[in-house]
Amino acid sequence: MKYYFAPLEGITGYIYRRAHHKFYPGIDRYYAPFIVPKEKKCLSTKERNDVIVKHNLGMTIIPQIMTNQSEEFLRISRVLYEEYGYKEINLNLGCPSKTVVSKKRGSGFLALPDLLEEFLEQVCSGIEPYNMKLSVKTRIGKESPDEFYYLLDIFKKFPLTELIVHPRIQKEFYKGVPNFEAFAQAYSISDVADWELCYNGDIFQGSDFQRLYRKFPRLSAIMMGRGLLINPMLAEEIKIRENGGKRNQKENQADLRRFCCVSQEEDERKRRYQMYRMICEDYQAVLSGEKHVLDKMKELWLYMSQDFTMYQRYWKKMKKAQSLHDFDKAVNALCIEQKLREYDVENFVQHTPK
């Protein structure tokens, strides 16, 4: 099983990835936040910094492009290949944002299957001379899961290296539950398709993975996003408990606990704080003005705080903080005074944060 970190715009750039990789090594692939091609331009300074090799040492990074124009996709792909040495590119067909969808990009492109097929044909032909690989991250449709059957027919026609499926339609965003029946369609043909199959969606704890693995034991990879932001050690926990995807029925509740002893849980809280400090200091080195760094830290802890017991009042202090000093006091107090959740024991299910 391979473990991927999904891209989240504004949060999982190279500064976050470096810190996560240092404190939580073991992610097989980090997917960079999507690049939207600009007319007659290559990459912005922010995009260059995100994909440049020296900012991603020791990690496997897959750049992601979001467009419905094949010439734009090929132009950026050539830049990523020739200037930065990337040999695989990911096409974003999953972003559900209304501003993206209104431009027929991301999951909005799924509503135009004929144009999508023409796009893929031109892109696959265009990257062939460079021996570049193409993977696709997709939803199961824009309006209805019924669309996925026809989308799979399109994907089967092309030499994709991997198909990453988030089994929701665009208008669901991240609400409701993933559609495993639709995902099963991709799983049923994964043996005969050219691509490997990766699952993405609502993996927040080890038991989520185990339920998925029991349904789909031939899965080659899982991609996690919000779950890893909330719990940076999620991939570690899954690997430790994977055990072939099955639990021993005789295990007692004590065996299901996340931490084997008090000191291990305390050490983990310290590790979270150290990772956050590295991210904060690295942002201070590249951003002008404390407010910009503070905004980044608030985005991050909107997620990270949720892995702690009784985190709400600490999060309120973080939101109200007007300085990094006050923000750090709230984070430090949370990491000292509260404990990390026992997900499996409490049957904790994370929802999109408010």
C-alpha positions in Angstrom: 0.0 0.0 0.0 1.2 3.5 -0.9 0.3 6.6 1.0 -0.3 10.0 -0.7 -0.8 13.5 0.7 -3.5 15.3 -1.2 -3.0 19.0 -2.1 -4.9 21.7 -0.2 -4.5 25.1 -1.7 -3.0 27.7 0.6 -1.9 25.1 3.2 0.2 22.2 1.8 2.8 24.2 -0.1 6.5 23.4 0.2 6.9 25.0 3.6 4.3 22.7 5.1 5.5 19.7 3.2 9.1 20.1 4.4 8.1 20.2 8.0 5.7 17.2 7.7 8.4 15.2 5.9 10.9 16.0 8.6 8.7 15.1 11.6 6.5 12.4 9.9 8.5 10.7 7.2 6.8 7.9 5.3 4.5 9.6 2.8 5.2 8.0 -0.6 4.0 11.0 -2.6 3.1 14.6 -1.9 0.8 16.2 -4.5 1.5 19.9 -5.0 -1.4 22.4 -5.0 -2.7 22.8 -8.5 -1.2 25.2 -11.1 -3.7 27.1 -13.2 -1.9 28.1 -16.5 -1.9 31.9 -17.2 -2.1 33.2 -20.8 1.4 33.7 -22.2 3.0 33.0 -18.8 4.9 30.1 -17.4 5.0 29.8 -13.6 4.5 32.5 -11.0 7.1 33.0 -8.3 4.9 31.2 -5.8 4.5 28.2 -8.2 8.2 28.0 -9.0 9.1 28.0 -5.3 6.6 25.3 -4.7 8.0 22.9 -7.3 11.8 23.7 -7.3 13.9 20.8 -6.3 15.8 22.4 -3.5 12.5 23.1 -1.6 11.5 19.4 -1.9 14.6 17.4 -1.1 14.0 13.8 -0.1 10.3 13.9 -1.1 8.5 12.6 -4.2 6.5 15.5 -5.5 3.8 15.3 -8.2 2.8 18.7 -9.7 -0.9 19.1 -10.5 -2.3 21.2 -13.3 -5.9 22.4 -13.6 -7.1 23.4 -17.0 -9.4 22.4 -19.9 -7.1 23.5 -22.6 -4.6 20.9 -23.9 -2.1 23.4 -25.2 -2.0 25.1 -21.8 -1.5 21.8 -20.1 1.3 20.8 -22.4 3.0 24.1 -22.1 3.2 23.9 -18.3 4.1 20.2 -18.5 7.1 21.0 -20.7 8.3 23.7 -18.3 8.0 21.2 -15.4 9.9 18.6 -17.4 12.6 20.7 -18.9 13.3 23.2 -16.1 12.5 21.2 -13.0 12.9 17.5 -14.1 9.4 16.3 -13.3 8.5 13.1 -15.1 4.9 12.8 -14.0 2.0 15.3 -14.0 -1.4 15.1 -12.5 -4.6 16.4 -14.0 -7.0 17.9 -11.5 -10.6 16.9 -12.3 -11.6 16.9 -8.7 -11.7 20.5 -7.4 -15.4 21.3 -6.6 -15.0 25.0 -6.0 -17.8 27.0 -7.7 -15.4 29.6 -9.2 -13.4 26.7 -10.7 -16.4 24.8 -11.9 -18.0 27.9 -13.5 -14.9 28.0 -15.8 -15.3 24.3 -16.7 -12.2 23.4 -14.9 -11.6 20.8 -12.1 -14.7 18.7 -11.6 -16.6 21.1 -13.9 -14.7 19.6 -16.8 -16.4 16.2 -16.1 -19.7 17.6 -17.5 -18.1 17.8 -20.9 -17.1 14.2 -21.6 -16.5 14.7 -25.4 -14.2 17.6 -24.8 -12.5 15.7 -22.0 -11.8 12.8 -24.2 -10.3 15.1 -26.9 -8.3 16.8 -24.3 -6.8 13.6 -23.0 -6.0 12.4 -26.5 -4.1 15.6 -27.2 -2.3 15.6 -23.9 -1.2 12.0 -24.0 0.1 12.4 -27.5 1.9 15.6 -26.6 3.8 14.3 -23.6 4.7 11.0 -25.2 8.0 12.4 -26.8 9.1 13.3 -23.3 8.2 10.0 -21.8 6.2 11.8 -19.1 3.5 10.0 -17.1 0.0 11.3 -16.6 -2.2 10.6 -13.6 -5.7 11.9 -13.1 -7.5 12.9 -9.9 -11.2 12.8 -10.4 -14.6 12.9 -8.8 -17.3 10.5 -10.0 -19.3 13.2 -11.9 -20.7 16.7 -11.7 -24.4 16.2 -11.2 -24.9 12.5 -10.8 -22.9 9.3 -9.9 -24.3 7.8 -13.1 -21.8 9.9 -15.0 -18.9 7.8 -13.7 -19.7 4.8 -15.9 -19.1 6.9 -19.0 -16.1 8.7 -17.5 -14.4 5.4 -16.8 -15.0 4.4 -20.4 -13.0 7.5 -21.4 -10.2 6.9 -18.9 -9.8 3.3 -20.0 -8.8 4.5 -23.5 -5.6 6.3 -22.3 -2.3 5.2 -20.9 -2.8 6.8 -17.5 -0.3 5.8 -14.8 -2.8 6.2 -12.0 -6.5 7.1 -11.5 -7.2 8.8 -8.1 -10.9 8.7 -7.3 -12.8 10.8 -4.8 -16.2 9.1 -4.8 -18.4 12.2 -4.5 -20.0 14.3 -7.2 -19.0 18.0 -7.6 -22.1 19.5 -6.0 -21.7 17.4 -2.8 -18.3 19.1 -2.1 -17.2 17.2 1.0 -20.7 16.6 2.5 -22.4 13.2 3.0 -20.6 9.9 2.7 -18.3 8.7 -0.1 -20.1 6.6 -2.8 -18.5 3.2 -2.5 -20.8 1.7 -5.1 -19.5 4.1 -7.7 -15.9 3.5 -6.6 -16.5 -0.2 -7.0 -16.9 0.4 -10.7 -13.3 1.6 -11.0 -12.1 -1.1 -8.7 -13.8 -3.8 -10.8 -11.8 -2.9 -13.9 -8.5 -1.9 -12.2 -7.0 -5.3 -13.1 -7.5 -4.8 -16.8 -7.0 -1.0 -17.0 -3.5 0.4 -17.7 -3.6 2.5 -14.6 -3.3 1.8 -10.9 -6.2 2.8 -8.7 -6.0 5.1 -5.7 -8.8 5.9 -3.3 -9.3 9.5 -1.8 -11.9 10.6 0.6 -12.8 10.7 4.3 -9.8 8.8 5.8 -9.6 10.3 9.2 -8.5 7.3 11.4 -7.2 3.8 11.2 -10.6 2.2 11.3 -11.7 4.2 8.2 -8.8 2.7 6.3 -9.6 -0.8 7.6 -13.2 -0.6 6.5 -12.0 0.6 3.1 -9.4 -2.2 2.8 -11.9 -4.9 3.6 -14.1 -3.8 0.8 -11.2 -3.2 -1.7 -8.2 -5.4 -0.7 -6.4 -4.9 -4.1 -6.1 -1.2 -3.7 -2.6 0.0 -4.6 -2.8 3.4 -2.8 -4.8 5.8 -0.7 -4.7 9.6 -0.7 -5.4 11.6 2.4 -5.9 15.3 2.8 -7.9 16.7 5.7 -7.2 13.6 7.8 -3.5 14.2 7.6 -3.8 17.9 8.3 -5.8 17.1 11.5 -3.6 14.2 12.4 -0.1 14.4 10.8 0.8 10.9 12.1 -2.3 9.3 10.4 -0.2 7.4 7.9 2.0 6.1 10.7 -1.0 4.9 12.6 -2.4 3.1 9.6 0.9 1.4 8.8 1.2 0.2 12.4 -2.3 -1.2 12.5 -2.6 -2.3 8.9 -1.8 -6.0 9.6 -3.2 -7.1 6.3 -6.2 -4.8 6.6 -7.8 -7.0 9.3 -8.2 -6.8 13.0 -7.9 -9.7 15.4 -11.4 -10.3 16.7 -10.1 -11.0 20.2 -8.4 -7.7 20.6 -9.6 -5.8 23.6 -10.3 -2.1 23.8 -6.9 -1.4 25.4 -5.2 -2.8 22.3 -7.1 -0.3 20.1 -5.7 2.8 21.8 -3.6 5.2 19.7 -0.8 5.3 22.3 0.7 2.5 24.3 1.6 4.7 27.3 1.2 8.2 28.7 4.7 9.3 27.7 4.2 8.3 24.1 1.1 10.5 23.9 3.0 13.4 25.6 5.9 13.0 23.1 3.5 13.2 20.2 2.0 16.5 21.5 5.6 17.9 21.6 6.2 16.7 18.1 3.1 18.5 16.9 4.3 21.7 18.5 7.8 21.4 17.1 6.4 20.8 13.6 4.2 23.9 13.9 7.2 26.0 15.1 9.2 25.0 12.1 6.4 25.9 9.7 5.8 29.3 11.5 9.5 30.2 11.4 9.9 29.2 7.8 6.9 31.4 6.8 8.4 34.3 8.8 11.5 34.0 6.7 9.7 34.4 3.4 6.6 36.5 4.2 6.6 40.2 4.9 4.5 41.2 7.9 3.4 39.3 10.9 -0.3 39.3 9.8 0.4 37.2 6.7 2.2 34.5 8.8 -0.6 34.7 11.4 -3.2 34.1 8.7 -1.3 31.0 7.6 -1.0 29.6 11.1 -4.8 30.1 11.6 -5.5 28.2 8.4 -3.3 25.4 9.7 -4.7 25.1 13.2 -8.2 25.2 12.0 -7.4 21.6 11.2 -4.6 20.6 13.6 -6.6 21.7 16.7 -9.3 19.2 16.0 -7.1 16.3 17.0 -7.1 17.4 20.7 -9.7 16.9 23.4 -11.7 20.0 24.3 -10.0 22.1 21.7 -12.8 24.6 21.0 -11.9 27.3 23.6 -8.2 27.2 22.6 -9.2 27.5 18.9 -11.3 30.6 19.8 -8.2 32.2 21.3 -6.2 31.3 18.2 -8.8 32.9 16.0 -8.9 36.1 18.0 -5.1 36.4 18.3 -3.7 39.6 16.8 -0.1 38.7 17.2 2.1 35.6 16.7 3.0 35.8 20.4 -0.6 35.5 21.6 -1.3 32.8 19.0 1.7 30.8 20.1 0.5 31.0 23.7 -2.8 29.5 22.7 -1.2 26.7 20.7 1.3 26.0 23.5 -1.5 25.8 26.1 -3.5 23.4 23.9 -0.5 21.1 23.5 0.3 21.1 27.2 -3.2 21.1 28.8 -5.1 18.8 26.5 -4.5 15.3 25.1 -4.8 13.8 21.7 -8.1 12.0 20.9 -8.6 8.3 21.2 -10.3 8.0 17.8 -11.0 4.3 17.7 -12.3 4.2 21.3 -14.4 7.3 21.0 -15.6 6.4 17.4 -14.7 10.0 16.4 -15.8 11.1 13.0 -14.4 14.4 11.6 -16.6 16.7 9.6 -15.6 19.7 7.5 -14.5 22.4 10.0 -16.6 25.4 10.6 
